[in-house]
Amino acid sequence: MENTPDAPFWSLENIYPSLSSPEYESDKRRLAFISNAIRKEDDLPALLLLMDEGTAISSNLNSYITCISECDAYDEKALSESESISLLLSSFDSSMRDFYSRLDEFEDDFSLYPEYEPFFFKAKEEKQHLLSQKEEEMSAAITSYGSSAFENLQSSLTATIATDEFTLNELRSRAEDGSRSVRKESYEEEIRLLEKNEIAFSYALNGVKGAALYLDKKRNWRNPKEKSLFNFSISARTLDALFSAIEEKKGIFHSYFEERKKILSLDELCWYDLSAPIGKSLKFSFSEAMDTVISSYRDFSPEMADTAQKALSNSWIDGKMRKGKASGAFDTEFLKSGESRVFLNFDSSLSSVFTLAHELGHLYHDQVVSDKKALLALYPMSFAETASAFGEILLFEYLMKKVSGDERLSVLSYFVSSLSEIVIDIASRYYFEDSFFSERENGPLSPERISELMLRSQERAYGDIVSEKHRFMWAVKSHYYSLETPYYNYPYAFGFLLALALRKKGLDFREYRDLLHRGPSPDLSSLLSKFGFDIGDKAFWLSSFDIIERIIGDFRNAAEN
């Protein structure tokens, strides 16, 4: 396949022509007006209209400034506007909390608006975790100036630090290079770059997590984990069942690592060997990647395929890797405009194609719920990651029907490696965040101590088979730096294992679309029980590992042949 990363730039003009455009300024003024109006309004129908409109405008403004700043860390106008938008969104959030504090005034009328039941449920819970109005306003402002700045610091550092030859993003992308010397050199350069900037990263992480602990306690959350369960619409029982299954089954990945070590003829398996290609290396131009993803979607649903094609035709995708562009990938929705955008750093690899399938899975979910009112189109991250994982699984199944020989081995190797990251590495991140929060309560941690906790968590998840691990994963993963979303990582494991269960059950397209459209739900357990799933039962999660064991068996067979 042609190795020409002809990845596109996206267009944002349909959202706002520019940061100085009348349309952009008008929405900023309108959101400020809505924030004030919500505090004064005492009629529930009028309040719902205001909150729906405000949520839609907030989505547009937040996604727009995110798209611009993540593509260019050197954009000074975007930097200035990021703070302005953060304050504006904080003011809107504060006005929403004001509504929560007045819920008792409207509760008799909730039954008149049954479609808003999930929103009312959330509002009732939020009410139990409110500060006074003045405290909430002060917290919102301080968050914008403080914690958001720490989050932006981490993002800008990962986007801009570089050696004489490579950006951090480029070094990390070489983890899949076929040459072990290239992978090792790139890994060591990455570690040196991160170590050189470890103090800045540690201040950012300590700042965000310290603020989260303080605010969560003030708001009567027992701990950040309790807040995360509420954010992700799952119960403690479900989380315990999920990680109990992971602990029981992590050995199948340890045996896979042993197999990988043997195939690569290594004396020891290091971090930079975990994504080393096995089999014939596959390279894709961007157009080939899109054609492949669209075809894989079409096998399951023409509607999914058409939505992905729409994203390409309408310039909703930014895939070009460049200096100043942040690492990673994401999908973001613009609720007011009814559009989405996909951000990734496309490098022609098989990994990039799966990333594309992942993010377009999110985008499809966005479009399925785009007919809903804004307050009802929001869904928890745990559910969001189910849709993106579903997209990856469709791609994997499609490729398994199209490739053979060394190419088949390559796809199997990549997918099992990806599954190991989703399960094993996500487990290490969960353990790390647990231990970091525990120690951060007693004061800030040094970079050395943070790295020690990272290595200890990786040891628990990976075991001894991976001899050299990545002590700075806490610095490069932006997910740790979200104030309002602690434990940002475990929804990935939840979503992927749930998506595997959906495929195992054989949901057809109509059932799958119905599932996506029904969300959000106060508790995903109640939503999924309608489809025959008990996600609070460990046995449910173990059933997903049956599929993983079969795929690992296919990998072994392909390697032997």
Secondary structure by P-SEA (a helix, b strand, c coil): cccccbbbbbbccccccccccaaaaaaaaaaaaaaaaaaacccaaaaaaaaaaaaaaaaaaaaaaaaaaaaccccaaaaaaaaaaaaaaaaaaaaaaaaaaacccccccccccccaaaaaaaaaaaaaccccaaaaaaaaaaaaacaaaaaaaaaaaaaccccccccaaaaaaacccccaaaaaaaaaaaaaaaaaaaaaaaaaaaaaaaaaaaaaaaaccccaaaaaaaaacccaaaaaaaaaaaaacaaaaaaaaaaaaaaaccccccccccccccccbbbbcaaaaaaaaaaaaaaccaaaaaaaaaaaaaccccccccccccccccccccccccbbbbbbbccccaaaaaaaaaaaaaaaaaaaacccccccccccaaaaaaaaaaaaaaaaaaaaacccaaaaaaaaaaaaaaaaaacaaaaaaaaaaaaaaaaaccccccaaaaaaaaaaaaaaaccccccccccccccccccccccccccccaaaaaaaaaaaaaaaacccaaaaaaaaaacccccaaaaaaaaccccccaaaaaaaaaaaaaaaaaaaaaaac
